[in-house]
Amino acid sequence: MIQFVEKKKCVGCNTCVQRCPKGCIRLEEDEEGFLYPKTDSSLCVDCHLCEKVCPVIFRKEKRLPLKIYAMRNRDENIRFRSSSGGIFYLLAAAVLARGGVVFGARFNERWEVIHDYTETLEGLTPFLGSKYVQSRIGNSYRQAELYLKAGRPVLFSGTPCQIAGLRNYLGKGNEYLLTVDLICHGAPSPRVWDNYLGELLEKKSLPGGRIKEISFRNKKQGWKNYNFVIAGTEGKEQQSEIKEWISEPGSENRFMQGFLGDLYLRPSCYACPVKSFRSGSDLTLGDFWGIEEIMPEWEDKRGTSAVFVHSEKGVEIVRKIADKCDWRQSDYGQVVRKNPSLEVSVTAPRNRQYFFAHWKEKSLIPFIEEMIKPLPQRKWKKLIRKFIRILKSGRKYE
């Protein structure tokens, strides 16, 4: 029976819930907005299947990728709608072309992030672009299993912990399954996101209408200088023009600041059990940060994907899409230097506990600003070094 003492020992992958043959495990939301399993012991038959599929209890070994590539989609429209180089779309399209099914994260009608699947190219669009919220995985593992048993190819994309959960859920390898995870900084609270969005829309006094798109990383100003954008229609008619209601530089958007400041990540993200490619994925995708230093001729401000290949299936599908993208082989040491999240968990800020103790009683947006206002550690170190230099020089500190 699944039991845990510390919340950092649960990644919220929902694997135990989907694997339980008696349905005696359910997920409950805690005060921080994260889901955790709760077991009805009266229904439990002590089969221990829930424990056997847990990616925290049964961790895989560290790996190094077989190959690493810098890649970008030649279709500039797809590349623009993607957070980096638009490679996920090519991989997914290749699977769909074989009569397959693609699983990914999308927004639902309430702008919560959920896992879903599609069997069409048109259905891939909602999966494009980063969504910095922990998705509700639902019954996706069971659905994927049914398609695999029917002999259909399945591409399943998700965070490393979600892919680790899927791998454990399915057990032995399946020839029809292709798994794709991402370079993960951490998973923010879905409830913080929900409250933030509601407060933001109210604060901006937006016109009556409907949200049509939310982009955490809109690239109109470039790949690195991305904007947080909310677009919608001002009228209720289906043909109403879609306009940008909100467009803020990512560096100034409060939700993104709190996310990148590690303020409201899931507790397990501060001690991630699947770093260093332990998820068992076939491919890992992410931003090729540092491309301007490693391959300066490739820096065009429109985004480049770092693609890590871990299996022969990964090698095979990368070959299939090679004629639809620009690519160059790279070196792991160069890439990890600018992407430390591949190997290292972030550190919980000291004010995280205070934030979650008071966030529901305060106006969220100014409260996030208050929590991220203290000088970063590196600035304090800079000031300390300056003070030491002044002392050594014998000058008075002014």
C-alpha positions as CSV (number, residue, x, y, z in Angstrom):
1,M,0.0,0.0,0.0
2,I,1.3,3.4,-1.0
3,Q,2.4,5.4,2.0
4,F,4.7,8.4,2.2
5,V,5.9,10.5,5.1
6,E,7.4,13.4,3.2
7,K,5.7,15.2,0.3
8,K,9.0,15.4,-1.5
9,K,8.8,11.7,-2.0
10,C,5.8,11.9,-4.3
11,V,6.0,13.4,-7.8
12,G,2.3,13.3,-8.5
13,C,2.6,11.1,-11.5
14,N,-0.7,9.3,-10.8
15,T,0.9,5.9,-11.6
16,C,-0.3,4.2,-8.4
17,V,-3.9,5.3,-9.0
18,Q,-4.0,3.9,-12.5
19,R,-2.3,0.7,-11.6
20,C,-4.3,-0.2,-8.5
21,P,-6.6,-3.2,-9.5
22,K,-9.2,-2.4,-6.8
23,G,-9.4,1.4,-7.3
24,C,-8.7,2.1,-3.7
25,I,-6.3,5.0,-4.4
26,R,-7.4,8.5,-5.2
27,L,-5.6,11.8,-5.5
28,E,-6.4,14.6,-3.1
29,E,-5.3,18.2,-3.5
30,D,-3.3,19.7,-0.6
31,E,-3.2,23.3,0.7
32,E,-0.5,24.1,-1.9
33,G,-2.6,22.9,-4.8
34,F,-0.7,19.7,-5.5
35,L,-2.2,16.2,-5.8
36,Y,-1.2,13.3,-3.5
37,P,-2.5,9.7,-3.3
38,K,-4.8,8.6,-0.5
39,T,-5.5,4.9,0.0
40,D,-8.7,3.4,1.3
41,S,-7.1,0.6,3.4
42,S,-10.4,-1.3,3.7
43,L,-10.3,-2.0,-0.1
44,C,-6.6,-2.8,-0.3
45,V,-5.6,-6.4,-1.0
46,D,-1.9,-5.9,-0.3
47,C,-0.9,-6.7,-3.9
48,H,1.8,-4.0,-3.7
49,L,1.4,-3.1,-7.4
50,C,1.1,0.6,-6.4
51,E,4.6,0.4,-4.8
52,K,6.1,-1.5,-7.7
53,V,5.3,1.2,-10.2
54,C,6.3,4.2,-8.1
55,P,9.2,6.0,-9.8
56,V,10.4,7.3,-6.4
57,I,10.6,3.9,-4.7
58,F,12.0,2.2,-7.8
59,R,14.5,4.6,-9.4
60,K,16.4,3.8,-12.5
61,E,20.1,4.4,-13.0
62,K,21.7,7.5,-14.4
63,R,22.3,7.5,-18.1
64,L,24.3,9.5,-20.7
65,P,22.7,10.1,-24.1
66,L,23.8,8.1,-27.2
67,K,23.7,11.2,-29.3
68,I,23.0,14.9,-28.9
69,Y,21.8,17.3,-31.6
70,A,21.0,20.9,-32.2
71,M,17.8,20.8,-34.4
72,R,15.2,23.2,-35.7
73,N,12.1,22.8,-37.8
74,R,12.3,24.3,-41.3
75,D,8.6,25.2,-41.1
76,E,8.9,28.7,-39.5
77,N,5.2,28.8,-38.5
78,I,5.5,25.6,-36.4
79,R,8.9,26.8,-35.1
80,F,7.4,30.1,-34.0
81,R,4.5,28.4,-32.2
82,S,6.9,26.2,-30.3
83,S,9.0,27.2,-27.4
84,S,12.3,26.2,-29.0
85,G,13.0,24.6,-32.4
86,G,9.7,22.9,-33.2
87,I,11.1,19.4,-33.2
88,F,8.2,17.8,-31.1
89,Y,5.8,18.5,-34.0
90,L,8.0,16.6,-36.5
91,L,8.3,13.6,-34.1
92,A,4.6,13.6,-33.5
93,A,3.7,13.9,-37.2
94,A,5.9,11.0,-38.0
95,V,4.1,8.8,-35.5
96,L,0.6,10.0,-36.7
97,A,1.7,9.1,-40.3
98,R,2.0,5.5,-39.2
99,G,-1.6,5.5,-37.8
100,G,-0.4,6.3,-34.3
101,V,-1.6,8.3,-31.4
102,V,0.2,11.2,-29.6
103,F,-0.2,12.2,-26.0
104,G,0.8,15.6,-24.6
105,A,-0.2,18.4,-22.3
106,R,-2.8,21.0,-23.3
107,F,-5.1,23.6,-21.7
108,N,-8.7,22.7,-21.1
109,E,-11.7,25.1,-21.3
110,R,-10.8,26.5,-17.8
111,W,-7.1,27.0,-18.8
112,E,-5.9,24.2,-16.5
113,V,-3.2,22.0,-17.9
114,I,-4.2,18.4,-18.6
115,H,-2.9,15.4,-20.4
116,D,-4.7,14.3,-23.5
117,Y,-4.2,12.6,-26.9
118,T,-4.8,13.2,-30.5
119,E,-5.0,11.1,-33.7
120,T,-4.7,14.1,-36.1
121,L,-2.2,16.7,-37.2
122,E,-4.7,19.4,-36.3
123,G,-4.9,18.1,-32.8
124,L,-1.2,18.7,-32.3
125,T,-1.5,22.4,-32.1
126,P,-2.8,22.6,-28.5
127,F,0.3,20.5,-27.4
128,L,2.8,23.0,-28.8
129,G,4.5,25.5,-26.5
130,S,5.7,25.2,-22.9
131,K,3.1,25.1,-20.1
132,Y,4.7,25.9,-16.8
133,V,2.1,24.1,-14.7
134,Q,2.0,20.5,-13.5
135,S,-0.5,18.7,-15.8
136,R,-3.3,16.5,-14.6
137,I,-2.3,13.1,-16.0
138,G,-5.7,11.6,-15.5
139,N,-6.1,8.1,-17.1
140,S,-3.5,8.7,-19.8
141,Y,-1.4,5.7,-19.0
142,R,-4.4,3.4,-19.2
143,Q,-5.4,5.0,-22.5
144,A,-1.9,4.6,-23.9
145,E,-1.9,1.0,-22.8
146,L,-5.1,0.2,-24.7
147,Y,-3.7,1.7,-27.9
148,L,-0.5,-0.2,-27.6
149,K,-2.3,-3.5,-27.0
150,A,-4.2,-2.7,-30.2
151,G,-0.9,-2.5,-32.1
152,R,-1.0,1.2,-32.7
153,P,2.2,3.4,-32.4
154,V,2.1,5.7,-29.4
155,L,4.2,8.8,-28.7
156,F,3.8,9.8,-25.1
157,S,5.4,13.2,-24.1
158,G,5.6,14.6,-20.6
159,T,7.8,15.6,-17.7
160,P,10.6,13.1,-16.8
161,C,8.7,12.0,-13.7
162,Q,5.6,11.3,-15.8
163,I,7.5,9.3,-18.3
164,A,9.2,7.3,-15.5
165,G,5.7,6.6,-14.1
166,L,4.4,5.5,-17.6
167,R,7.5,3.2,-18.0
168,N,6.9,1.6,-14.6
169,Y,3.2,1.3,-15.3
170,L,3.6,-0.5,-18.6
171,G,6.5,-2.8,-17.3
172,K,8.6,-4.3,-20.0
173,G,9.4,-2.4,-23.2
174,N,6.9,-2.1,-26.0
175,E,8.0,-1.9,-29.6
176,Y,5.1,0.5,-30.5
177,L,5.9,3.0,-27.7
178,L,8.1,6.1,-28.2
179,T,8.6,8.3,-25.0
180,V,9.7,11.9,-25.1
181,D,10.4,14.0,-22.0
182,L,11.8,17.5,-21.5
183,I,14.5,19.4,-19.7
184,C,12.5,20.2,-16.5
185,H,13.1,23.1,-14.2
186,G,10.3,22.1,-11.9
187,A,6.5,21.8,-11.8
188,P,4.6,24.9,-10.4
189,S,1.4,24.5,-8.4
190,P,-1.8,24.3,-10.6
191,R,-3.8,26.1,-8.0
192,V,-1.3,29.0,-7.8
193,W,-1.6,29.3,-11.6
194,D,-5.4,29.2,-11.5
195,N,-5.6,31.9,-8.8
196,Y,-2.9,34.0,-10.6
197,L,-4.9,33.9,-13.9
198,G,-8.1,34.9,-12.3
199,E,-6.6,37.8,-10.5
200,L,-4.7,38.9,-13.6
201,L,-7.8,39.0,-15.7
202,E,-9.7,40.9,-13.0
203,K,-6.8,43.4,-12.5
204,K,-6.6,44.2,-16.2
205,S,-10.3,44.9,-16.5
206,L,-10.4,42.9,-19.7
207,P,-13.4,43.2,-22.1
208,G,-16.2,40.7,-22.0
209,G,-15.2,37.9,-24.3
210,R,-13.3,34.6,-24.4
211,I,-9.7,33.7,-24.0
212,K,-8.4,32.0,-27.1
213,E,-4.7,31.5,-26.4
214,I,-2.3,31.7,-23.5
215,S,1.4,31.6,-24.3
216,F,4.1,31.5,-21.6
217,R,6.8,32.1,-24.2
218,N,5.5,34.0,-27.2
219,K,8.5,34.6,-29.5
220,K,7.4,37.8,-31.3
221,Q,10.3,39.6,-29.5
222,G,12.6,36.7,-30.0
223,W,13.4,33.3,-28.5
224,K,15.2,34.6,-25.4
225,N,13.2,37.9,-25.0
226,Y,9.9,36.0,-25.0
227,N,6.6,37.5,-23.8
228,F,3.8,36.1,-21.6
229,V,0.7,36.6,-23.8
230,I,-3.0,36.2,-23.3
231,A,-5.1,36.7,-26.5
232,G,-8.9,36.6,-26.9
233,T,-12.0,37.8,-28.7
234,E,-13.9,40.8,-27.6
235,G,-17.2,39.5,-28.7
236,K,-19.1,36.3,-28.3
237,E,-19.3,35.6,-32.0
238,Q,-17.1,32.8,-33.3
239,Q,-15.7,35.0,-36.1
240,S,-14.6,37.8,-33.7
241,E,-11.0,39.0,-34.2
242,I,-8.5,37.6,-31.8
243,K,-6.5,40.3,-30.1
244,E,-3.7,40.4,-27.6
245,W,-5.2,41.4,-24.2
246,I,-2.0,41.1,-22.2
247,S,1.6,41.0,-23.4
248,E,4.4,41.2,-20.8
249,P,8.1,40.5,-21.1
250,G,8.7,37.1,-19.4
251,S,11.3,38.7,-17.2
252,E,8.6,41.1,-15.8
253,N,5.7,38.7,-15.6
254,R,5.0,37.8,-12.0
255,F,4.0,34.2,-12.5
256,M,7.1,33.5,-14.5
257,Q,9.3,35.3,-12.0
258,G,7.9,33.1,-9.2
259,F,8.3,30.0,-11.3
260,L,11.9,30.8,-12.2
261,G,12.6,31.8,-8.6
262,D,11.5,28.3,-7.6
263,L,8.9,29.8,-5.2
264,Y,5.9,27.4,-5.8
265,L,7.3,24.2,-7.2
266,R,6.2,20.8,-6.1
267,P,8.2,19.7,-3.1
268,S,9.6,16.7,-5.0
269,C,11.1,19.1,-7.5
270,Y,13.7,20.2,-4.9
271,A,14.9,16.6,-4.7
272,C,13.9,15.2,-8.2
273,P,14.4,11.4,-8.4
274,V,14.6,11.3,-12.2
275,K,17.4,13.7,-13.0
276,S,20.3,12.6,-15.3
277,F,17.9,10.9,-17.7
278,R,16.6,8.3,-15.2
279,S,13.1,8.5,-16.7
280,G,13.8,5.9,-19.3
281,S,12.7,8.1,-22.2
282,D,13.7,7.5,-25.8
283,L,14.3,11.2,-26.4
284,T,14.7,14.3,-24.3
285,L,13.9,17.8,-25.8
286,G,14.7,21.2,-24.5
287,D,16.0,24.7,-25.4
288,F,19.6,24.7,-26.7
289,W,20.7,27.5,-24.4
290,G,24.2,28.7,-25.1
291,I,23.8,28.0,-28.9
292,E,25.4,31.4,-29.5
293,E,28.6,30.3,-27.9
294,I,28.8,26.7,-29.2
295,M,27.4,27.3,-32.7
296,P,27.3,31.1,-33.2
297,E,26.3,30.8,-36.8
298,W,23.1,29.1,-35.7
299,E,21.9,32.0,-33.4
300,D,18.9,33.5,-35.2
301,K,16.7,34.4,-32.2
302,R,13.9,32.1,-33.3
303,G,14.8,29.0,-31.2
304,T,16.8,25.9,-31.4
305,S,16.1,22.5,-29.8
306,A,18.5,20.4,-27.9
307,V,17.7,16.8,-28.7
308,F,19.1,14.0,-26.6
309,V,18.8,10.5,-28.0
310,H,18.7,7.5,-25.6
311,S,17.6,4.5,-27.5
312,E,17.7,2.9,-30.9
313,K,14.0,3.9,-31.4
314,G,15.1,7.4,-30.7
315,V,17.9,7.1,-33.3
316,E,15.5,5.7,-35.9
317,I,12.8,8.5,-35.6
318,V,15.4,11.2,-35.6
319,R,16.7,9.8,-38.9
320,K,13.1,9.9,-40.3
321,I,12.7,13.6,-39.6
322,A,16.2,14.7,-40.5
323,D,15.2,15.8,-44.0
324,K,12.6,18.2,-42.5
325,C,14.9,20.1,-40.2
326,D,18.3,21.6,-39.9
327,W,20.6,19.7,-37.5
328,R,24.1,19.4,-36.2
329,Q,25.6,17.0,-33.7
330,S,26.8,18.4,-30.4
331,D,28.6,17.5,-27.2
332,Y,26.9,16.7,-23.9
333,G,29.4,18.7,-21.8
334,Q,28.7,21.8,-23.8
335,V,24.9,21.5,-23.5
336,V,24.7,20.6,-19.9
337,R,26.8,23.6,-18.9
338,K,23.9,25.9,-19.9
339,N,21.2,23.4,-18.9
340,P,22.1,22.4,-15.3
341,S,18.4,21.2,-14.8
342,L,19.4,18.0,-16.7
343,E,21.4,16.9,-13.6
344,V,20.7,19.2,-10.7
345,S,17.5,19.9,-8.7
346,V,16.7,23.5,-7.8
347,T,17.0,24.7,-4.2
348,A,13.8,25.6,-2.3
349,P,13.9,29.3,-1.4
350,R,13.8,30.2,2.3
351,N,10.5,32.1,1.9
352,R,8.6,29.2,0.2
353,Q,7.0,28.0,3.4
354,Y,6.0,31.6,4.3
355,F,4.5,32.0,0.8
356,F,2.3,29.0,1.1
357,A,1.3,29.8,4.6
358,H,-0.2,33.2,3.5
359,W,-0.9,33.1,-0.2
360,K,-4.6,32.5,0.0
361,E,-5.2,35.5,2.4
362,K,-3.4,38.0,0.2
363,S,-3.6,39.5,-3.3
364,L,-1.5,37.0,-5.1
365,I,0.3,39.1,-7.8
366,P,1.7,41.7,-5.4
367,F,2.5,38.9,-2.9
368,I,4.6,37.1,-5.5
369,E,6.4,40.4,-6.2
370,E,7.0,40.8,-2.5
371,M,8.4,37.2,-2.2
372,I,10.8,37.6,-5.1
373,K,11.9,41.1,-4.2
374,P,14.9,40.2,-2.0
375,L,18.2,40.5,-3.7
376,P,19.4,37.2,-5.3
377,Q,22.3,35.5,-3.6
378,R,24.7,36.4,-6.3
379,K,24.0,40.1,-5.8
380,W,24.6,39.8,-2.1
381,K,27.9,38.0,-2.9
382,K,28.8,40.8,-5.2
383,L,28.1,43.4,-2.5
384,I,30.1,41.4,0.1
385,R,33.1,41.2,-2.3
386,K,32.9,44.9,-2.9
387,F,32.8,45.6,0.9
388,I,35.9,43.4,1.4
389,R,37.8,45.2,-1.3
390,I,36.9,48.5,0.4
391,L,38.1,47.3,3.7
392,K,41.4,46.0,2.3
393,S,42.0,49.3,0.5
394,G,41.7,51.2,3.8
395,R,38.9,53.4,2.5
396,K,35.8,54.2,4.5
397,Y,32.6,52.5,3.4
398,E,30.1,55.0,2.0
